[in-house]
Amino acid sequence: MSWQVAAWLMLGGSTLLLFVGLPVAFSFLAINLIGAAIYMGGEAGLMQLARNAVNSVMTFSLTPIPLFVLMGEVLFHTGLAVRVIEGIERLIHRVPARLAVVAVVAGTVFSAISGSTIATTAMLGSLMLPVMLARGYHPTMATGPIMAIGAVDMLIPPSALTVLLGSLSGISISQLLIGGIVPGLILSLVFVAYVTTVARLVPGLAPDGEAAQHAGWQRWRPFVQYVLPSVSIFGVVVGAMAAGWATPTESAALGAFATVTLAAAYRALSFAALAKALRGTAVISGMILFIIVGATTFAQILSFSGAADGLVKIITGQGLPAWAIVAGMMLILIFLGIFVDQVSMMMIALPIFMPVVQTLGVDLVWFGVMFLICMQLGLLLPPHGLLLMTMRAVAPAEVTMAHIFRGVAPFVIISLLLLGAVFLWPPIATWLPRWLG
């Protein structure tokens, strides 16, 4: 059987199953069983598939995933996240669309101490959206910044999806985690600039003259008491990796220990809260590890059947420059982001993209950060963006899907501009990892 038939069967079959609504893990499991039976020798191939599946989740580099998830779960279930929002809200004073700016800044802080985009969006949406609407914010101004900054959670470490991308692609996990910091912070700053500028130009979008109701030490106390110690967790995780004192796994363990210790110090770590955090971590981590099994074995069958090598030769044999091929890959990822979730994007694209990127000699960290930005875009792209659905679930009835789509549109454009900037000037993504060694 030719490699072209194998490519259609494996790639086309898995994509079809995803589009008809079968869960990601089961879609790839079904295709893997068929592929192993055909291309790896029937029963012997199925036995080899089972062994490969076990080995794929016994990798030490995957350990940061449950630890990063645990950090966010502890923050949310102990109530520390709410105190962080209060500290940021009191500090920001007399700026246009103050609560929208608070949402962006708070989301940036949560990005540095939590690895879950959905949790960040759901929490900010459920806590801040009703208050913003009650104070006269237009629904587009209230929902857009919350969804946009929730997506940035993917770029700023700790990020479970970044660890997953590094593990599946072979890119250095520590460099990929650090490489997302500068693009993530740039997005946050531009989001703040956009919100304040639009609020000035279109006064009806947000109330005028909002001001914090506290002054002096009462204004700064929650920031010093809750925000600074929480941000120090980010310093522990990234600092340990950057200084070479710890691997990504060890840094994640330090971050999880620091988060639990911080919650205990504030007397917020009850047995019930810890049990909920551990239960949520187990559910999310189990789902991710099950997906890794499917992704790893899928790539192995593609390689064994000759489909991966054949596709790589076709792409690299066209005589196109490396930049044109990479640009085409980014367009494909953006297109995929309209229809499928982020893990599906990785599972469909990485088995084909990574051999091509390695053959072309492209900087892997640069490519990985752009891949992350494309996945971040996928969270926000109508009609099926995951954060759009999350916002719809937590928003009051008067907020329609039309409001949500219109609210997120400017932030999608800003993210596309960032992707173009990183493509044209790679040091945005590669400077910090290289500088930190």
C-alpha positions as CSV (number, residue, x, y, z in Angstrom):
1,M,0.0,0.0,0.0
2,S,1.4,3.4,-1.0
3,W,2.3,6.1,1.4
4,Q,-0.3,8.3,-0.2
5,V,-3.1,5.9,0.8
6,A,-1.6,5.7,4.3
7,A,-1.6,9.5,4.6
8,W,-5.2,9.8,3.5
9,L,-6.2,7.0,5.9
10,M,-4.4,8.3,8.9
11,L,-4.7,12.1,8.5
12,G,-8.0,12.2,6.7
13,G,-9.6,9.6,9.0
14,S,-8.5,11.3,12.2
15,T,-9.7,14.7,10.9
16,L,-13.0,13.3,9.8
17,L,-13.6,11.7,13.2
18,L,-12.8,15.0,15.0
19,F,-15.2,17.0,12.8
20,V,-18.1,14.6,13.5
21,G,-17.6,15.3,17.2
22,L,-15.8,12.2,18.5
23,P,-13.5,13.1,21.5
24,V,-9.9,13.7,20.6
25,A,-8.4,10.8,22.4
26,F,-11.0,8.3,21.0
27,S,-10.6,9.7,17.5
28,F,-6.9,9.0,17.4
29,L,-7.2,5.7,19.3
30,A,-9.6,4.4,16.6
31,I,-7.3,5.4,13.8
32,N,-4.2,4.1,15.6
33,L,-5.8,0.7,16.0
34,I,-6.6,0.5,12.3
35,G,-3.2,1.8,11.3
36,A,-1.4,-0.6,13.5
37,A,-3.3,-3.5,12.2
38,I,-2.6,-2.6,8.6
39,Y,0.9,-1.2,8.7
40,M,2.6,-2.9,11.7
41,G,1.7,-6.5,11.1
42,G,-1.7,-7.3,12.5
43,E,-1.7,-8.7,16.1
44,A,2.0,-8.1,16.4
45,G,1.5,-4.5,15.5
46,L,-1.3,-4.1,18.0
47,M,1.0,-5.5,20.7
48,Q,3.7,-3.1,19.7
49,L,1.2,-0.2,19.7
50,A,0.3,-1.1,23.4
51,R,4.0,-1.1,24.4
52,N,4.6,2.2,22.7
53,A,1.5,3.7,24.3
54,V,2.8,2.8,27.8
55,N,6.3,4.1,27.1
56,S,4.9,7.4,25.8
57,V,3.5,8.4,29.2
58,M,6.4,7.1,31.2
59,T,8.5,10.1,30.1
60,F,9.9,12.2,33.0
61,S,9.5,15.4,30.9
62,L,5.7,15.1,31.2
63,T,5.7,15.5,35.0
64,P,5.3,19.3,34.9
65,I,1.8,19.0,33.5
66,P,0.0,17.8,36.6
67,L,2.1,20.1,38.8
68,F,1.3,23.2,36.7
69,V,-2.4,22.2,36.7
70,L,-2.3,21.8,40.5
71,M,-0.9,25.3,41.0
72,G,-4.0,26.8,39.3
73,E,-6.4,24.5,41.0
74,V,-5.1,25.4,44.4
75,L,-5.3,29.1,43.7
76,F,-8.9,28.9,42.5
77,H,-10.3,26.5,45.1
78,T,-8.7,28.2,48.1
79,G,-10.0,31.7,47.1
80,L,-6.6,33.3,46.8
81,A,-7.4,34.2,43.2
82,V,-10.3,36.4,44.3
83,R,-8.0,38.2,46.8
84,V,-5.5,38.8,44.0
85,I,-8.2,40.5,41.9
86,E,-9.1,42.7,44.8
87,G,-5.5,43.8,45.3
88,I,-5.2,44.7,41.6
89,E,-8.5,46.5,41.5
90,R,-7.6,48.8,44.4
91,L,-4.3,49.6,42.9
92,I,-5.5,50.7,39.4
93,H,-6.8,54.2,39.8
94,R,-8.5,56.7,37.4
95,V,-7.9,55.1,34.0
96,P,-10.6,54.8,31.3
97,A,-12.4,51.5,31.5
98,R,-10.8,50.7,34.8
99,L,-12.5,47.4,35.4
100,A,-11.6,46.1,31.9
101,V,-7.9,47.1,32.6
102,V,-8.2,45.3,36.0
103,A,-9.4,42.2,34.1
104,V,-6.4,42.3,31.8
105,V,-3.8,42.9,34.5
106,A,-5.4,40.3,36.8
107,G,-5.4,37.8,33.9
108,T,-1.8,38.5,33.3
109,V,-1.0,37.7,36.9
110,F,-3.0,34.5,36.8
111,S,-1.1,33.5,33.6
112,A,2.1,33.7,35.7
113,I,0.7,31.4,38.5
114,S,-1.8,29.2,36.7
115,G,-1.7,26.9,33.7
116,S,-5.3,26.8,32.7
117,T,-6.8,29.2,30.1
118,I,-10.4,28.0,30.7
119,A,-10.1,28.4,34.5
120,T,-8.8,31.9,34.2
121,T,-11.5,33.0,31.7
122,A,-14.3,31.3,33.7
123,M,-13.2,32.8,37.0
124,L,-12.7,36.4,35.6
125,G,-16.0,36.1,33.7
126,S,-18.1,34.9,36.6
127,L,-16.5,37.4,39.1
128,M,-16.0,40.6,37.0
129,L,-18.5,40.4,34.2
130,P,-21.7,41.0,36.3
131,V,-20.0,43.9,38.0
132,M,-18.9,45.5,34.8
133,L,-22.3,45.2,33.2
134,A,-24.0,46.6,36.3
135,R,-21.7,49.7,36.1
136,G,-22.7,50.4,32.5
137,Y,-20.0,48.7,30.4
138,H,-21.1,47.6,27.0
139,P,-21.1,43.8,26.7
140,T,-18.4,43.9,24.0
141,M,-16.1,45.9,26.2
142,A,-16.9,43.7,29.2
143,T,-16.4,40.3,27.5
144,G,-13.6,41.0,25.0
145,P,-10.7,41.8,27.4
146,I,-11.6,38.8,29.7
147,M,-11.5,36.3,26.8
148,A,-8.4,37.8,25.3
149,I,-6.3,37.8,28.4
150,G,-7.5,34.2,29.2
151,A,-5.9,33.1,26.0
152,V,-2.6,34.7,26.9
153,D,-2.4,32.2,29.8
154,M,-1.1,29.7,27.1
155,L,2.0,31.9,26.4
156,I,3.2,32.9,29.9
157,P,4.5,30.0,32.1
158,P,3.5,27.9,33.8
159,S,1.5,26.4,30.9
160,A,0.5,22.8,30.7
161,L,-0.1,23.1,26.9
162,T,3.4,24.5,26.4
163,V,4.8,21.5,28.2
164,L,2.7,19.2,26.0
165,L,3.8,21.0,22.8
166,G,7.5,20.7,23.8
167,S,7.1,17.0,24.7
168,L,5.3,16.1,21.4
169,S,7.5,18.2,19.2
170,G,10.9,17.6,20.7
171,I,11.5,21.3,21.4
172,S,13.2,22.2,24.6
173,I,10.5,22.6,27.2
174,S,12.4,25.1,29.3
175,Q,13.3,27.3,26.3
176,L,9.7,27.1,25.0
177,L,8.3,28.1,28.4
178,I,10.7,31.1,28.6
179,G,10.2,32.0,25.0
180,G,6.5,32.7,25.5
181,I,7.1,35.3,28.2
182,V,7.9,38.3,26.0
183,P,5.1,37.8,23.4
184,G,2.7,37.2,26.3
185,L,3.6,40.4,28.1
186,I,3.5,42.3,24.8
187,L,0.0,41.1,24.2
188,S,-1.0,42.2,27.7
189,L,0.4,45.7,27.3
190,V,-1.2,46.2,23.9
191,F,-4.5,44.9,25.2
192,V,-4.4,47.6,28.0
193,A,-3.4,50.3,25.5
194,Y,-6.3,49.2,23.2
195,V,-8.9,49.2,26.0
196,T,-8.0,52.6,27.3
197,T,-7.7,54.2,23.9
198,V,-11.1,52.8,22.7
199,A,-12.7,53.9,26.0
200,R,-11.6,57.4,25.4
201,L,-12.6,57.5,21.7
202,V,-16.0,55.8,22.3
203,P,-17.2,57.0,25.7
204,G,-20.4,54.9,25.6
205,L,-18.5,51.6,25.9
206,A,-17.4,52.2,29.5
207,P,-18.5,54.5,32.3
208,D,-16.5,57.7,32.7
209,G,-14.5,58.8,35.7
210,E,-14.2,55.4,37.5
211,A,-12.0,55.6,40.5
212,A,-10.8,53.3,43.3
213,Q,-12.6,53.9,46.6
214,H,-9.5,53.4,48.8
215,A,-6.4,55.6,49.4
216,G,-3.1,55.4,51.2
217,W,-2.1,52.1,52.8
218,Q,-5.6,50.7,52.4
219,R,-5.2,51.0,48.6
220,W,-1.8,49.2,48.6
221,R,-2.3,46.6,51.4
222,P,-4.1,43.9,49.3
223,F,-1.5,44.3,46.6
224,V,1.4,43.8,49.0
225,Q,-0.3,41.2,51.0
226,Y,-1.6,39.0,48.1
227,V,-0.5,40.0,44.6
228,L,3.3,40.2,45.2
229,P,3.5,36.9,47.1
230,S,1.5,35.2,44.3
231,V,3.7,36.7,41.6
232,S,6.7,35.4,43.5
233,I,5.6,31.9,42.4
234,F,6.3,32.9,38.8
235,G,9.7,34.0,39.9
236,V,10.3,30.6,41.6
237,V,9.3,28.6,38.5
238,V,11.0,30.7,35.8
239,G,14.0,31.8,38.0
240,A,14.9,28.2,38.8
241,M,14.9,27.2,35.2
242,A,16.7,30.3,33.9
243,A,19.4,30.0,36.5
244,G,20.0,26.4,35.7
245,W,19.2,25.3,39.2
246,A,16.3,23.1,38.3
247,T,14.8,21.3,35.3
248,P,11.3,22.2,34.1
249,T,10.0,19.3,36.2
250,E,11.9,20.4,39.3
251,S,10.8,24.0,38.8
252,A,7.2,22.8,38.5
253,A,7.5,20.9,41.7
254,L,8.9,24.1,43.4
255,G,6.1,26.1,42.0
256,A,3.4,23.7,43.3
257,F,5.1,23.5,46.7
258,A,5.2,27.3,46.8
259,T,1.5,27.6,45.9
260,V,0.4,25.1,48.5
261,T,2.7,26.8,51.1
262,L,1.3,30.2,50.3
263,A,-2.3,29.0,50.6
264,A,-1.4,27.4,54.0
265,A,0.2,30.6,55.1
266,Y,-3.0,32.5,54.4
267,R,-5.0,29.8,56.3
268,A,-7.0,29.2,53.1
269,L,-5.9,25.6,52.6
270,S,-8.7,23.6,54.0
271,F,-9.0,19.8,53.5
272,A,-12.1,20.3,51.3
273,A,-10.3,22.8,49.0
274,L,-7.2,20.6,48.7
275,A,-9.4,17.6,47.9
276,K,-11.1,19.6,45.1
277,A,-7.8,20.8,43.8
278,L,-6.3,17.3,43.7
279,R,-9.5,15.9,42.1
280,G,-9.5,18.6,39.4
281,T,-5.7,18.0,38.8
282,A,-6.3,14.2,38.4
283,V,-9.1,14.7,35.9
284,I,-7.3,17.2,33.7
285,S,-3.9,15.4,33.8
286,G,-5.5,12.0,33.1
287,M,-7.2,13.5,30.0
288,I,-4.0,15.1,28.8
289,L,-1.9,11.9,29.3
290,F,-4.5,9.8,27.5
291,I,-4.3,12.3,24.6
292,I,-0.5,12.0,24.6
293,V,-0.8,8.2,24.1
294,G,-2.8,8.8,21.0
295,A,-0.6,11.5,19.6
296,T,2.7,9.6,20.1
297,T,1.5,6.3,18.6
298,F,-0.2,8.2,15.7
299,A,3.2,9.8,14.8
300,Q,4.9,6.4,15.0
301,I,2.4,4.8,12.6
302,L,2.7,7.7,10.2
303,S,6.5,7.2,10.2
304,F,6.3,3.4,9.9
305,S,3.9,3.6,6.9
306,G,6.1,6.0,5.0
307,A,3.5,8.7,5.0
308,A,5.5,11.2,7.1
309,D,8.6,10.8,5.0
310,G,6.7,11.1,1.7
311,L,4.9,14.2,2.8
312,V,8.2,15.8,4.0
313,K,9.8,15.1,0.6
314,I,6.9,16.7,-1.3
315,I,6.9,19.8,0.9
316,T,10.7,20.3,0.9
317,G,11.0,19.4,-2.8
318,Q,9.0,22.3,-4.1
319,G,11.9,24.7,-4.0
320,L,10.2,27.2,-1.7
321,P,12.2,29.2,0.7
322,A,12.0,28.2,4.4
323,W,10.1,31.4,5.4
324,A,7.4,30.6,2.8
325,I,6.9,27.1,4.1
326,V,6.7,28.2,7.7
327,A,4.2,31.0,6.7
328,G,2.1,28.3,5.0
329,M,2.2,26.2,8.2
330,M,1.0,29.1,10.3
331,L,-1.9,29.7,7.9
332,I,-2.8,26.0,8.2
333,L,-2.7,26.2,12.0
334,I,-5.0,29.3,12.0
335,F,-7.4,27.5,9.7
336,L,-7.4,24.4,12.0
337,G,-8.0,26.7,15.0
338,I,-11.4,27.6,13.5
339,F,-12.6,24.0,13.7
340,V,-10.7,22.0,16.3
341,D,-9.3,22.4,19.7
342,Q,-5.6,23.1,20.6
343,V,-4.6,19.5,21.4
344,S,-6.2,18.3,18.1
345,M,-4.1,21.0,16.3
346,M,-0.9,19.6,17.8
347,M,-1.9,16.0,17.0
348,I,-2.8,16.7,13.4
349,A,0.1,19.1,12.5
350,L,3.2,18.1,14.5
351,P,3.8,14.7,12.9
352,I,4.1,16.5,9.5
353,F,5.4,19.9,10.5
354,M,8.3,18.9,12.8
355,P,10.2,16.7,10.3
356,V,9.9,19.6,7.7
357,V,11.0,22.2,10.2
358,Q,14.0,20.1,11.3
359,T,14.9,19.5,7.6
360,L,14.8,23.2,6.8
361,G,17.0,24.0,9.9
362,V,14.4,26.5,11.3
363,D,15.0,27.7,14.9
364,L,12.8,25.4,16.9
365,V,12.0,27.8,19.7
366,W,10.9,30.5,17.2
367,F,8.7,28.0,15.5
368,G,7.3,26.6,18.8
369,V,6.4,30.1,20.0
370,M,4.6,30.9,16.8
371,F,2.8,27.5,17.1
372,L,1.7,28.6,20.6
373,I,0.4,32.0,19.3
374,C,-1.6,30.1,16.6
375,M,-3.1,27.9,19.3
376,Q,-3.9,31.0,21.4
377,L,-5.7,32.4,18.4
378,G,-7.7,29.2,18.1
379,L,-9.1,29.8,21.6
380,L,-10.6,33.1,20.3
381,L,-11.7,32.4,16.8
382,P,-15.4,32.2,16.1
383,P,-17.5,30.2,15.9
384,H,-16.1,27.4,18.0
385,G,-13.3,29.0,20.0
386,L,-13.1,27.3,23.4
387,L,-13.0,30.6,25.4
388,L,-15.9,31.9,23.5
389,M,-17.9,28.9,24.7
390,T,-16.6,29.4,28.2
391,M,-17.7,33.0,28.2
392,R,-21.1,32.1,26.9
393,A,-21.4,29.6,29.8
394,V,-20.7,32.1,32.6
395,A,-22.2,35.3,31.0
396,P,-25.6,36.6,32.0
397,A,-28.5,36.1,29.7
398,E,-28.4,39.6,28.2
399,V,-25.0,38.9,26.8
400,T,-25.5,37.3,23.3
401,M,-23.1,35.4,21.1
402,A,-23.1,38.4,18.8
403,H,-21.7,40.5,21.7
404,I,-19.0,37.9,22.4
405,F,-18.0,37.6,18.8
406,R,-17.8,41.4,18.4
407,G,-16.0,41.8,21.7
408,V,-13.2,39.4,20.8
409,A,-12.7,40.5,17.2
410,P,-10.2,43.4,17.9
411,F,-8.1,41.1,20.2
412,V,-7.9,38.5,17.4
413,I,-6.5,41.2,15.1
414,I,-4.0,42.2,17.7
415,S,-2.9,38.6,18.2
416,L,-2.5,38.2,14.4
417,L,-0.3,41.3,14.4
418,L,1.8,39.8,17.1
419,L,2.2,36.6,15.1
420,G,3.3,38.6,12.1
421,A,5.8,40.6,14.3
422,V,7.3,37.3,15.7
423,F,7.5,35.9,12.2
424,L,9.3,38.9,10.8
425,W,11.5,39.5,13.9
426,P,12.3,36.2,15.6
427,P,14.2,37.7,18.6
428,I,10.8,38.6,20.1
429,A,10.6,34.9,20.9
430,T,14.2,33.8,21.0
431,W,16.0,36.7,22.8
432,L,15.0,35.8,26.3
433,P,15.8,32.1,26.2
434,R,19.2,32.8,24.7
435,W,20.0,35.6,27.1
436,L,19.1,33.3,30.1
437,G,21.3,30.6,28.6
